[in-house]
Amino acid sequence: MQELEENREELLNLLQNKAALKQDIIKDVRDVFSHLREVLGREVDYFRSKLTDSRIRMEIVDKSSTEIQAFVGSDCLIFHMHTNVFLLPKSHPYWQLDYLKEDMTRGYFGIIYIYNFLAESMLKSRLGDPGYLIARIFVNKEGHFFVEGKSEIAGNFSSITENVVNDDMMCFMIQSAFAYAINFDLLTPPYEMVAQINVQQAIAIANSISLQTGKRLGFRFEKDED
């Protein structure tokens, strides 16, 4: 049937173009993530060599090929690479840029997420403690990128046409994430939230797991603009 042959040709075109494109982007994002790991390690080594207070934790833990934990003082930043490729929604303002209009495949991105947890939450496996997504890095097939997230980080990397992955960009991004995490203070939860505990929680405290603790316990993260 002619229709079957046409379907085969269309599917072959999709496989040779879109499917291959996604594989290429994933490979590129893996390279970017590896690059990020190197720069992250250098930054941590630098600050560790300059700090005179041994109580301040600065270290990198490689959890897997897609996850890195960076302990920065009392904070833990988790860098996680998603293994899928995403297309920007058609409503995204970047589609109005000539850069994407000229080649719509530039609108496909791999994503690296940055989460902020308390270091104690990770070290003591306090499974109920919340963490917060503070930024996500979008990287396309040409190594151009932009960052969404908290303004202290994303505000410096909003131009997809100008931002290209390199050492200086990576270093600046990491420093911005470190600074945001350190300045994002732990707040006392409302008294009513901790006024009662049950037996299970009491046992957990005795086992050093403690009550659920997060930097904005009791408040919606998206409301935290200060």
N, CA, C and O of each residue as an XYZ file, in Angstrom:
904
protein
N       0.841     -1.207      0.000
C       0.000      0.000      0.000
C       0.874      1.253      0.000
O       1.878      1.325      0.708
N       0.480      2.223     -0.795
C       1.209      3.487     -0.886
C       1.246      4.196      0.465
O       2.253      4.791      0.847
N       0.122      4.115      1.176
C       0.033      4.797      2.480
C       1.038      4.223      3.480
O       1.640      4.967      4.254
N       1.217      2.907      3.461
C       2.180      2.274      4.366
C       3.604      2.725      4.057
O       4.388      3.000      4.965
N       3.928      2.798      2.770
C       5.263      3.242      2.375
C       5.507      4.691      2.800
O       6.602      5.041      3.239
N       4.484      5.522      2.668
C       4.599      6.924      3.080
C       4.781      7.030      4.596
O       5.543      7.860      5.092
N       4.059      6.167      5.315
C       4.206      6.146      6.773
C       5.628      5.748      7.166
O       6.220      6.325      8.079
N       6.166      4.748      6.459
C       7.527      4.301      6.749
C       8.539      5.436      6.517
O       9.453      5.653      7.313
N       8.347      6.135      5.420
C       9.258      7.244      5.109
C       9.178      8.338      6.162
O      10.192      8.912      6.558
N       7.963      8.617      6.607
C       7.784      9.652      7.633
C       8.413      9.222      8.956
O       9.062     10.024      9.628
N       8.220      7.954      9.329
C       8.810      7.440     10.564
C      10.333      7.414     10.476
O      11.026      7.730     11.443
N      10.842      7.038      9.313
C      12.296      7.014      9.112
C      12.869      8.417      9.260
O      13.935      8.603      9.846
N      12.156      9.399      8.725
C      12.592     10.788      8.851
C      12.609     11.236     10.312
O      13.535     11.918     10.752
N      11.577     10.845     11.057
C      11.523     11.190     12.483
C      12.682     10.554     13.245
O      13.313     11.197     14.084
N      12.954      9.295     12.947
C      14.040      8.592     13.632
C      15.399      9.215     13.308
O      16.244      9.378     14.188
N      15.596      9.559     12.031
C      16.880     10.101     11.615
C      17.084     11.532     12.078
O      18.219     11.993     12.199
N      16.003     12.227     12.334
C      16.118     13.634     12.716
C      15.804     13.864     14.191
O      16.705     14.149     14.979
N      14.536     13.744     14.567
C      14.172     14.079     15.938
C      14.782     13.128     16.958
O      15.337     13.585     17.957
N      14.698     11.824     16.739
C      15.244     10.865     17.704
C      16.754     11.015     17.826
O      17.300     10.973     18.929
N      17.435     11.193     16.683
C      18.884     11.383     16.710
C      19.248     12.689     17.394
O      20.234     12.753     18.129
N      18.456     13.737     17.157
C      18.684     15.033     17.804
C      18.656     14.892     19.322
O      19.514     15.433     20.019
N      17.664     14.162     19.829
C      17.541     13.995     21.271
C      18.731     13.225     21.842
O      19.217     13.537     22.930
N      19.190     12.228     21.109
C      20.368     11.484     21.566
C      21.601     12.386     21.596
O      22.416     12.301     22.514
N      21.730     13.241     20.598
C      22.860     14.170     20.556
C      22.809     15.151     21.732
O      23.833     15.451     22.346
N      21.605     15.645     22.036
C      21.462     16.606     23.134
C      21.800     15.948     24.466
O      22.481     16.548     25.298
N      21.332     14.720     24.676
C      21.649     14.024     25.919
C      23.156     13.836     26.067
O      23.704     14.015     27.155
N      23.819     13.478     24.981
C      25.277     13.339     25.029
C      25.927     14.670     25.388
O      26.837     14.717     26.216
N      25.458     15.756     24.762
C      26.025     17.077     25.034
C      25.795     17.494     26.485
O      26.680     18.066     27.121
N      24.597     17.203     27.004
C      24.292     17.586     28.384
C      25.127     16.754     29.353
O      25.538     17.258     30.399
N      25.383     15.493     29.025
C      26.278     14.686     29.861
C      27.679     15.306     29.900
O      28.330     15.328     30.945
N      28.131     15.809     28.745
C      29.434     16.477     28.694
C      29.420     17.748     29.549
O      30.380     18.040     30.262
N      28.313     18.497     29.466
C      28.183     19.715     30.272
C      28.171     19.364     31.760
O      28.777     20.061     32.573
N      27.476     18.281     32.106
C      27.400     17.867     33.508
C      28.783     17.452     34.017
O      29.151     17.758     35.151
N      29.534     16.762     33.179
C      30.900     16.390     33.540
C      31.771     17.626     33.718
O      32.587     17.697     34.637
N      31.590     18.590     32.838
C      32.311     19.864     32.936
C      31.932     20.577     34.227
O      32.787     21.117     34.928
N      30.632     20.570     34.531
C      30.150     21.180     35.772
C      30.810     20.531     36.981
O      31.191     21.219     37.928
N      30.943     19.211     36.951
C      31.589     18.479     38.044
C      33.024     18.944     38.242
O      33.462     19.117     39.379
N      33.756     19.147     37.166
C      35.147     19.595     37.265
C      35.244     20.998     37.872
O      36.054     21.244     38.765
N      34.409     21.908     37.374
C      34.437     23.282     37.883
C      33.979     23.323     39.334
O      34.546     24.050     40.149
N      32.955     22.543     39.653
C      32.459     22.457     41.018
C      33.561     21.973     41.958
O      33.743     22.514     43.048
N      34.286     20.956     41.524
C      35.382     20.435     42.333
C      36.465     21.468     42.570
O      36.998     21.574     43.674
N      36.793     22.233     41.535
C      37.816     23.270     41.677
C      37.374     24.358     42.649
O      38.168     24.828     43.464
N      36.103     24.757     42.562
C      35.599     25.794     43.465
C      35.609     25.320     44.913
O      36.018     26.052     45.814
N      35.155     24.090     45.129
C      35.140     23.540     46.486
C      36.563     23.422     47.023
O      36.817     23.754     48.181
N      37.487     22.955     46.198
C      38.881     22.839     46.622
C      39.465     24.204     46.979
O      40.214     24.333     47.946
N      39.115     25.220     46.189
C      39.636     26.567     46.456
C      39.177     27.070     47.817
O      39.990     27.507     48.632
N      37.864     27.007     48.060
C      37.346     27.534     49.320
C      37.821     26.710     50.516
O      38.070     27.256     51.591
N      37.943     25.403     50.327
C      38.438     24.557     51.415
C      39.882     24.932     51.766
O      40.264     24.912     52.937
N      40.677     25.270     50.756
C      42.076     25.625     51.013
C      42.214     26.979     51.698
O      43.223     27.247     52.350
N      41.196     27.838     51.550
C      41.260     29.178     52.125
C      40.608     29.278     53.501
O      40.922     30.178     54.280
N      39.708     28.356     53.792
C      39.001     28.410     55.077
C      39.932     28.025     56.219
O      40.708     27.076     56.114
N      39.842     28.773     57.305
C      40.675     28.486     58.480
C      39.897     27.773     59.577
O      40.481     27.306     60.555
N      38.589     27.691     59.418
C      37.738     27.033     60.414
C      37.405     25.630     59.903
O      36.664     25.478     58.932
N      37.950     24.622     60.553
C      37.778     23.237     60.105
C      36.340     22.738     60.255
O      35.987     21.697     59.700
N      35.525     23.457     60.984
C      34.130     23.033     61.176
C      33.279     23.293     59.935
O      32.205     22.710     59.788
N      33.749     24.156     59.048
C      32.983     24.505     57.859
C      33.204     23.422     56.799
O      34.309     23.245     56.285
N      32.148     22.723     56.496
C      32.235     21.584     55.578
C      32.251     22.055     54.129
O      31.387     22.823     53.706
N      33.234     21.591     53.380
C      33.309     21.840     51.940
C      33.775     20.556     51.279
O      34.946     20.191     51.387
N      32.871     19.866     50.595
C      33.250     18.624     49.934
C      32.265     18.255     48.839
O      31.122     18.714     48.822
N      32.734     17.417     47.926
C      31.923     16.921     46.815
C      31.712     15.422     46.995
O      32.644     14.693     47.336
N      30.486     14.967     46.765
C      30.185     13.543     46.792
C      29.530     13.172     45.459
O      28.458     13.679     45.127
N      30.177     12.290     44.702
C      29.592     11.796     43.455
C      28.638     10.651     43.783
O      29.071      9.569     44.180
N      27.348     10.892     43.617
C      26.359      9.866     43.931
C      26.120      8.927     42.746
O      25.876      7.734     42.929
N      26.191      9.473     41.544
C      25.987      8.661     40.335
C      26.441      9.485     39.142
O      26.939     10.600     39.301
N      26.269      8.936     37.951
C      26.659      9.672     36.751
C      25.741     10.859     36.484
O      26.048     11.712     35.651
N      24.607     10.913     37.194
C      23.659     12.008     36.984
C      23.405     12.832     38.239
O      22.542     13.710     38.232
N      24.141     12.568     39.315
C      23.915     13.322     40.558
C      25.217     13.604     41.292
O      26.052     12.721     41.489
N      25.361     14.867     41.689
C      26.499     15.303     42.491
C      25.962     16.032     43.713
O      25.045     16.846     43.605
N      26.531     15.742     44.866
C      26.193     16.475     46.084
C      27.377     17.357     46.459
O      28.515     16.892     46.527
N      27.095     18.634     46.700
C      28.128     19.569     47.137
C      27.755     20.074     48.527
O      26.755     20.771     48.699
N      28.570     19.713     49.517
C      28.338     20.178     50.883
C      29.070     21.494     51.068
O      30.292     21.573     50.944
N      28.280     22.539     51.371
C      28.818     23.893     51.503
C      28.376     24.427     52.862
O      27.263     24.932     53.008
N      29.258     24.313     53.854
C      28.881     24.717     55.208
C      27.737     23.859     55.714
O      27.845     22.633     55.737
N      26.661     24.478     56.112
C      25.510     23.748     56.647
C      24.506     23.373     55.570
O      23.407     22.907     55.872
N      24.880     23.574     54.325
C      23.976     23.285     53.208
C      24.499     22.148     52.339
O      25.693     21.851     52.316
N      23.572     21.528     51.629
C      23.926     20.529     50.623
C      23.200     20.893     49.339
O      21.971     20.951     49.298
N      23.975     21.136     48.296
C      23.403     21.403     46.983
C      23.476     20.123     46.155
O      24.542     19.523     46.011
N      22.345     19.719     45.619
C      22.295     18.525     44.778
C      22.135     18.964     43.328
O      21.172     19.647     42.977
N      23.083     18.568     42.494
C      23.031     18.832     41.062
C      22.590     17.538     40.383
O      23.272     16.516     40.463
N      21.450     17.599     39.721
C      20.876     16.389     39.118
C      20.603     16.619     37.644
O      19.922     17.574     37.272
N      21.138     15.735     36.802
C      20.911     15.810     35.362
C      19.759     14.900     34.958
O      19.795     13.693     35.197
N      18.741     15.487     34.345
C      17.625     14.685     33.847
C      18.067     13.949     32.589
O      18.829     14.490     31.788
N      17.599     12.736     32.413
C      18.043     11.920     31.276
C      17.084     11.979     30.093
O      17.183     11.164     29.175
N      16.160     12.932     30.106
C      15.269     13.132     28.971
C      15.487     14.517     28.375
O      16.088     15.393     28.997
N      14.987     14.696     27.159
C      15.086     15.976     26.452
C      13.697     16.613     26.398
O      12.695     15.922     26.209
N      13.647     17.930     26.565
C      12.372     18.634     26.628
C      12.318     19.746     25.580
O      13.324     20.390     25.285
N      11.136     19.955     25.031
C      10.883     21.053     24.102
C      10.227     22.187     24.873
O       9.294     21.960     25.643
N      10.715     23.418     24.666
C      10.093     24.563     25.327
C       8.629     24.677     24.898
O       8.315     24.469     23.726
N       7.740     25.001     25.818
C       6.335     25.208     25.445
C       6.221     26.316     24.405
O       6.989     27.278     24.424
N       5.267     26.176     23.505
C       5.093     27.170     22.447
C       4.754     28.550     23.000
O       4.920     29.554     22.307
N       4.282     28.608     24.241
C       3.952     29.890     24.862
C       5.183     30.585     25.443
O       5.094     31.728     25.891
N       6.326     29.907     25.438
C       7.528     30.487     26.036
C       8.001     31.675     25.190
O       8.032     31.591     23.962
N       8.370     32.781     25.849
C       8.772     33.987     25.101
C      10.005     33.801     24.228
O      10.205     34.572     23.289
N      10.830     32.809     24.506
C      12.025     32.601     23.681
C      11.689     32.226     22.241
O      12.517     32.397     21.346
N      10.477     31.716     22.013
C      10.085     31.385     20.640
C       9.920     32.636     19.788
O       9.823     32.546     18.565
N       9.889     33.792     20.423
C       9.805     35.043     19.673
C      11.178     35.539     19.222
O      11.270     36.499     18.457
N      12.244     34.890     19.692
C      13.597     35.280     19.329
C      13.971     34.718     17.965
O      13.579     33.605     17.612
N      14.732     35.496     17.203
C      15.205     35.019     15.902
C      16.038     33.751     16.051
O      16.028     32.887     15.175
N      16.762     33.647     17.169
C      17.634     32.495     17.397
C      16.861     31.184     17.304
O      17.355     30.220     16.719
N      15.650     31.133     17.875
C      14.837     29.922     17.804
C      14.000     29.868     16.533
O      13.730     28.788     16.008
N      13.592     31.029     16.041
C      12.802     31.048     14.802
C      13.610     30.507     13.628
O      13.063     29.851     12.742
N      14.916     30.784     13.622
C      15.781     30.335     12.534
C      15.969     28.823     12.519
O      16.185     28.225     11.465
N      15.885     28.210     13.698
C      16.093     26.756     13.804
C      15.340     26.259     15.035
O      15.821     26.387     16.161
N      14.164     25.694     14.814
C      13.320     25.303     15.949
C      13.930     24.180     16.784
O      13.535     23.977     17.932
N      14.903     23.441     16.208
C      15.536     22.385     16.999
C      16.399     22.960     18.126
O      16.794     22.234     19.038
N      16.691     24.260     18.063
C      17.390     24.921     19.164
C      16.503     25.041     20.402
O      16.977     25.389     21.483
N      15.224     24.752     20.236
C      14.281     24.837     21.350
C      14.163     23.557     22.154
O      13.365     23.478     23.088
N      14.964     22.539     21.793
C      15.025     21.301     22.576
C      16.171     21.410     23.580
O      17.270     21.848     23.241
N      15.896     21.001     24.830
C      16.884     21.194     25.890
C      17.022     19.974     26.797
O      16.055     19.265     27.074
N      18.242     19.756     27.243
C      18.481     18.905     28.397
C      18.471     19.797     29.629
O      18.731     20.996     29.527
N      18.178     19.232     30.781
C      18.021     20.050     31.987
C      18.862     19.501     33.143
O      18.915     18.295     33.381
N      19.513     20.418     33.846
C      20.230     20.103     35.083
C      19.551     20.872     36.210
O      19.406     22.092     36.139
N      19.136     20.156     37.244
C      18.443     20.758     38.377
C      19.420     21.005     39.535
O      20.361     20.238     39.738
N      19.184     22.081     40.285
C      19.955     22.355     41.501
C      18.978     22.457     42.669
O      18.114     23.333     42.697
N      19.130     21.547     43.634
C      18.287     21.535     44.823
C      19.110     21.936     46.050
O      20.308     21.662     46.124
N      18.459     22.579     46.996
C      19.107     22.981     48.245
C      18.467     22.233     49.425
O      17.271     22.361     49.683
N      19.288     21.456     50.129
C      18.880     20.778     51.355
C      19.793     21.227     52.495
O      20.876     21.764     52.264
N      19.346     21.005     53.705
C      20.241     21.139     54.853
C      21.228     19.972     54.817
O      20.848     18.837     54.530
N      22.483     20.259     55.106
C      23.492     19.197     55.106
C      23.136     18.109     56.115
O      23.315     16.924     55.834
N      22.639     18.496     57.279
C      22.285     17.523     58.306
C      21.162     16.601     57.834
O      21.118     15.431     58.215
N      20.264     17.119     57.012
C      19.179     16.290     56.492
C      19.729     15.132     55.679
O      19.232     14.009     55.768
N      20.764     15.411     54.879
C      21.356     14.374     54.039
C      22.263     13.458     54.857
O      22.214     12.239     54.700
N      23.080     14.027     55.717
C      24.058     13.236     56.476
C      23.391     12.303     57.476
O      23.902     11.217     57.751
N      22.241     12.725     58.025
C      21.544     11.908     59.017
C      20.329     11.198     58.433
O      19.525     10.618     59.163
N      20.203     11.250     57.105
C      19.097     10.555     56.410
C      17.737     10.894     57.014
O      16.920     10.009     57.269
N      17.506     12.183     57.239
C      16.199     12.621     57.740
C      15.261     12.702     56.536
O      15.135     13.741     55.888
N      14.613     11.584     56.262
C      13.877     11.418     55.011
C      12.702     12.375     54.863
O      12.274     12.652     53.742
N      12.172     12.885     55.973
C      11.028     13.781     55.885
C      11.394     15.234     55.666
O      10.508     16.059     55.446
N      12.672     15.572     55.719
C      13.079     16.969     55.571
C      12.944     17.431     54.123
O      13.352     16.720     53.205
N      12.379     18.608     53.916
C      12.199     19.105     52.547
C      13.458     19.742     51.981
O      14.306     20.239     52.722
N      13.567     19.720     50.662
C      14.593     20.462     49.944
C      13.898     21.349     48.939
O      12.693     21.215     48.722
N      14.632     22.250     48.325
C      14.010     23.227     47.441
C      14.757     23.322     46.113
O      15.987     23.361     46.079
N      14.010     23.358     45.044
C      14.588     23.587     43.729
C      14.918     25.071     43.630
O      14.017     25.909     43.653
N      16.213     25.405     43.518
C      16.595     26.813     43.459
C      16.943     27.256     42.043
O      16.963     28.452     41.754
N      17.219     26.298     41.157
C      17.509     26.661     39.766
C      17.446     25.424     38.889
O      17.620     24.299     39.358
N      17.197     25.650     37.617
C      17.345     24.582     36.628
C      17.981     25.169     35.379
O      17.607     26.243     34.909
N      18.955     24.433     34.856
C      19.776     24.889     33.743
C      19.321     24.175     32.467
O      19.315     22.945     32.413
N      18.945     24.934     31.452
C      18.498     24.391     30.170
C      19.643     24.510     29.163
O      20.157     25.605     28.936
N      20.045     23.391     28.559
C      21.158     23.381     27.602
C      20.681     22.800     26.276
O      20.081     21.726     26.245
N      20.949     23.515     25.175
C      20.507     23.006     23.874
C      21.654     22.387     23.080
O      22.759     22.231     23.600
N      21.393     22.037     21.829
C      22.348     21.273     21.013
C      23.614     22.050     20.694
O      24.630     21.455     20.338
N      23.566     23.392     20.818
C      24.712     24.223     20.484
C      25.490     24.675     21.715
O      26.414     25.482     21.616
N      25.104     24.141     22.884
C      25.771     24.552     24.112
C      25.299     25.893     24.638
O      25.865     26.425     25.593
N      24.255     26.444     24.015
C      23.635     27.654     24.557
C      22.738     27.240     25.720
O      22.169     26.148     25.720
N      22.619     28.115     26.699
C      21.834     27.755     27.871
C      21.170     28.981     28.488
O      21.551     30.122     28.225
N      20.169     28.709     29.313
C      19.599     29.732     30.183
C      19.211     29.062     31.489
O      19.150     27.836     31.576
N      18.949     29.881     32.511
C      18.655     29.363     33.843
C      17.324     29.912     34.319
O      17.065     31.111     34.219
N      16.485     29.035     34.836
C      15.255     29.433     35.518
C      15.437     29.169     37.005
O      16.136     28.236     37.399
N      14.801     30.001     37.829
C      14.883     29.763     39.268
C      14.883     31.049     40.052
O      14.344     32.065     39.613
N      15.496     30.995     41.220
C      15.552     32.157     42.083
C      16.353     33.256     41.392
O      17.364     32.991     40.742
N      15.889     34.485     41.543
C      16.451     35.600     40.778
C      17.933     35.817     41.030
O      18.650     36.272     40.138
N      18.410     35.494     42.248
C      19.825     35.670     42.555
C      20.719     34.788     41.684
O      21.899     35.082     41.494
N      20.150     33.714     41.162
C      20.908     32.813     40.289
C      20.487     33.025     38.838
O      21.323     33.308     37.980
N      19.208     32.889     38.569
C      18.711     32.927     37.191
C      18.880     34.290     36.542
O      19.046     34.379     35.325
N      18.842     35.354     37.338
C      18.913     36.702     36.785
C      20.178     36.973     35.994
O      20.198     37.849     35.130
N      21.233     36.230     36.284
C      22.509     36.437     35.597
C      22.635     35.624     34.307
O      23.595     35.794     33.555
N      21.664     34.739     34.051
C      21.793     33.809     32.919
C      20.480     33.676     32.152
O      20.000     32.567     31.916
N      19.913     34.793     31.773
C      18.592     34.770     31.143
C      18.630     34.869     29.619
O      17.591     34.745     28.971
N      19.811     35.089     29.036
C      19.897     35.292     27.582
C      20.349     34.025     26.871
O      21.532     33.684     26.894
N      19.417     33.333     26.243
C      19.733     32.093     25.539
C      20.649     32.350     24.342
O      21.449     31.484     23.987
N      20.548     33.521     23.716
C      21.368     33.816     22.538
C      22.817     34.092     22.908
O      23.714     33.817     22.111
N      23.068     34.631     24.103
C      24.419     35.038     24.488
C      25.118     34.021     25.390
O      26.344     33.916     25.360
N      24.367     33.279     26.181
C      24.978     32.359     27.146
C      25.460     31.087     26.460
O      24.666     30.348     25.876
N      26.758     30.837     26.532
C      27.349     29.615     25.999
C      28.178     28.970     27.114
O      28.917     29.655     27.821
N      28.052     27.669     27.263
C      28.741     26.962     28.343
C      30.252     27.127     28.213
O      30.833     26.821     27.172
N      30.881     27.616     29.284
C      32.332     27.671     29.385
C      32.719     27.727     30.858
O      31.846     27.794     31.723
N      34.008     27.699     31.151
C      34.475     27.669     32.537
C      33.965     28.855     33.354
O      33.479     28.686     34.472
N      34.080     30.063     32.782
C      33.690     31.260     33.526
C      32.204     31.256     33.849
O      31.804     31.597     34.962
N      31.386     30.871     32.877
C      29.937     30.817     33.096
C      29.600     29.801     34.178
O      28.808     30.080     35.077
N      30.206     28.619     34.086
C      29.974     27.569     35.078
C      30.379     28.036     36.472
O      29.651     27.839     37.445
N      31.549     28.656     36.549
C      32.065     29.118     37.837
C      31.134     30.160     38.451
O      30.821     30.092     39.640
N      30.695     31.115     37.650
C      29.799     32.166     38.127
C      28.481     31.566     38.600
O      27.938     31.986     39.622
N      27.966     30.586     37.862
C      26.713     29.937     38.232
C      26.850     29.208     39.567
O      25.975     29.306     40.427
N      27.949     28.479     39.733
C      28.183     27.740     40.970
C      28.327     28.696     42.153
O      27.761     28.455     43.220
N      29.076     29.773     41.970
C      29.239     30.758     43.036
C      27.899     31.381     43.414
O      27.625     31.610     44.592
N      27.063     31.656     42.409
C      25.731     32.225     42.674
C      24.873     31.252     43.475
O      24.155     31.660     44.388
N      24.947     29.953     43.133
C      24.174     28.939     43.858
C      24.680     28.795     45.293
O      23.882     28.679     46.223
N      25.999     28.802     45.474
C      26.575     28.734     46.819
C      26.083     29.908     47.662
O      25.625     29.726     48.789
N      26.184     31.114     47.101
C      25.800     32.320     47.840
C      24.325     32.299     48.211
O      23.951     32.671     49.323
N      23.478     31.856     47.260
C      22.041     31.804     47.558
C      21.761     30.829     48.694
O      21.019     31.154     49.621
N      22.351     29.633     48.631
C      22.107     28.620     49.652
C      22.560     29.101     51.024
O      21.854     28.906     52.013
N      23.720     29.722     51.093
C      24.249     30.191     52.378
C      23.372     31.301     52.956
O      23.179     31.377     54.169
N      22.844     32.158     52.086
C      22.004     33.267     52.558
C      20.556     32.880     52.800
O      19.793     33.666     53.360
N      20.166     31.679     52.387
C      18.797     31.184     52.552
C      18.709     30.555     53.937
O      19.006     29.373     54.111
N      18.296     31.357     54.924
C      18.417     30.962     56.327
C      17.309     30.031     56.803
O      16.189     30.041     56.293
N      17.667     29.228     57.802
C      16.709     28.363     58.482
C      15.839     29.214     59.402
O      16.353     29.934     60.258
N      14.526     29.131     59.226
C      13.597     29.898     60.051
C      12.923     29.006     61.088
O      12.667     27.827     60.841
N      12.645     29.581     62.238
C      11.916     28.854     63.274
C      10.478     28.608     62.811
O       9.797     29.555     62.418
N      10.005     27.369     62.847
C       8.618     27.104     62.442
C       7.647     27.654     63.479
O       8.027     27.840     64.635
N       6.405     27.917     63.091
C       5.407     28.380     64.054
C       5.302     27.415     65.236
O       5.381     26.199     65.059
N       5.126     27.952     66.423
C       5.091     27.146     67.644
C       4.047     26.034     67.547
O       4.287     24.910     67.988
N       2.883     26.355     66.966
C       1.795     25.385     66.899
C       2.180     24.145     66.096
O       1.639     23.064     66.329
N       3.103     24.294     65.159
C       3.488     23.173     64.314
C       4.333     22.142     65.053
O       4.382     20.975     64.663
N       4.996     22.578     66.120
C       5.876     21.669     66.856
C       5.440     21.489     68.299
O       6.182     20.944     69.116
N       4.230     21.950     68.612
C       3.766     21.895     69.998
C       3.453     20.476     70.445
O       3.499     20.172     71.637
N       3.133     19.605     69.489
C       2.829     18.223     69.829
C       3.669     17.279     68.975
O       3.932     17.549     67.803
N       4.077     16.189     69.571
C       4.741     15.123     68.812
C       4.133     13.801     69.259
O       3.589     13.693     70.358
N       4.233     12.802     68.395
C       3.727     11.490     68.774
C       4.884     10.586     69.214
O       6.047     10.988     69.182
N       4.552      9.381     69.618
C       5.570      8.464     70.131
C       6.605      8.140     69.056
O       7.803      8.087     69.334
N       6.140      7.928     67.844
C       7.071      7.611     66.759
C       8.089      8.729     66.560
O       9.276      8.471     66.360
N       7.614      9.978     66.616
C       8.524     11.117     66.473
C       9.495     11.204     67.640
O      10.660     11.559     67.460
N       9.012     10.879     68.841
C       9.887     10.911     70.015
C      11.005      9.874     69.880
O      12.155     10.139     70.230
N      10.653      8.691     69.369
C      11.662      7.650     69.149
C      12.650      8.104     68.082
O      13.855      7.874     68.188
N      12.113      8.753     67.053
C      12.985      9.244     65.984
C      13.980     10.271     66.518
O      15.152     10.263     66.141
N      13.508     11.152     67.395
C      14.410     12.144     67.992
C      15.500     11.451     68.785
O      16.665     11.843     68.726
N      15.124     10.425     69.524
C      16.103      9.689     70.324
C      17.142      9.014     69.440
O      18.277      8.795     69.863
N      16.753      8.685     68.214
C      17.671      8.057     67.268
C      18.387      9.079     66.390
O      19.000      8.729     65.382
N      18.299     10.348     66.791
C      18.992     11.451     66.114
C      18.455     11.753     64.727
O      19.147     12.377     63.923
N      17.230     11.322     64.431
C      16.623     11.666     63.150
C      15.912     13.008     63.262
O      15.902     13.789     62.311
N      15.324     13.276     64.408
C      14.737     14.564     64.757
C      13.455     14.857     63.987
O      13.034     14.097     63.115
N      12.845     16.002     64.345
C      11.640     16.461     63.679
C      11.982     16.956     62.279
O      13.127     17.305     61.991
N      10.976     16.980     61.421
C      11.191     17.463     60.065
C      11.722     18.883     60.108
O      11.156     19.750     60.774
N      12.807     19.112     59.397
C      13.444     20.414     59.406
C      13.750     20.852     57.994
O      14.366     20.122     57.219
N      13.309     22.063     57.668
C      13.623     22.645     56.371
C      13.814     24.129     56.538
O      13.442     24.694     57.567
N      14.384     24.765     55.547
C      14.720     26.172     55.680
C      13.493     27.072     55.768
O      13.566     28.165     56.330
N      12.373     26.623     55.221
C      11.150     27.423     55.296
C       9.999     26.552     55.792
O       8.897     26.609     55.246
N      10.246     25.753     56.816
C       9.229     24.851     57.327
C       7.980     25.647     57.709
O       8.050     26.591     58.495
N       6.844     25.257     57.146
C       5.595     25.928     57.474
C       5.218     27.029     56.497
O       4.157     27.637     56.637
N       6.070     27.300     55.507
C       5.784     28.343     54.541
C       5.922     27.795     53.131
O       6.786     26.958     52.870
N       5.074     28.262     52.219
C       5.158     27.831     50.832
C       6.392     28.452     50.192
O       6.603     29.661     50.279
N       7.205     27.619     49.548
C       8.462     28.086     48.973
C       8.250     29.176     47.929
O       9.029     30.126     47.859
N       7.184     29.045     47.106
C       6.990     30.012     46.044
C       6.635     31.393     46.582
O       6.692     32.373     45.840
N       6.266     31.490     47.871
C       5.975     32.781     48.488
C       7.248     33.442     49.027
O       7.244     34.618     49.391
N       8.324     32.676     49.072
C       9.565     33.177     49.647
C      10.350     33.962     48.609
O      11.183     33.408     47.892
N      10.079     35.234     48.540
C      10.733     36.079     47.543
C      11.819     36.952     48.145
O      12.557     37.615     47.415
N      11.924     36.958     49.445
C      12.923     37.815     50.090
C      14.202     37.067     50.334
O      15.155     37.633     50.870
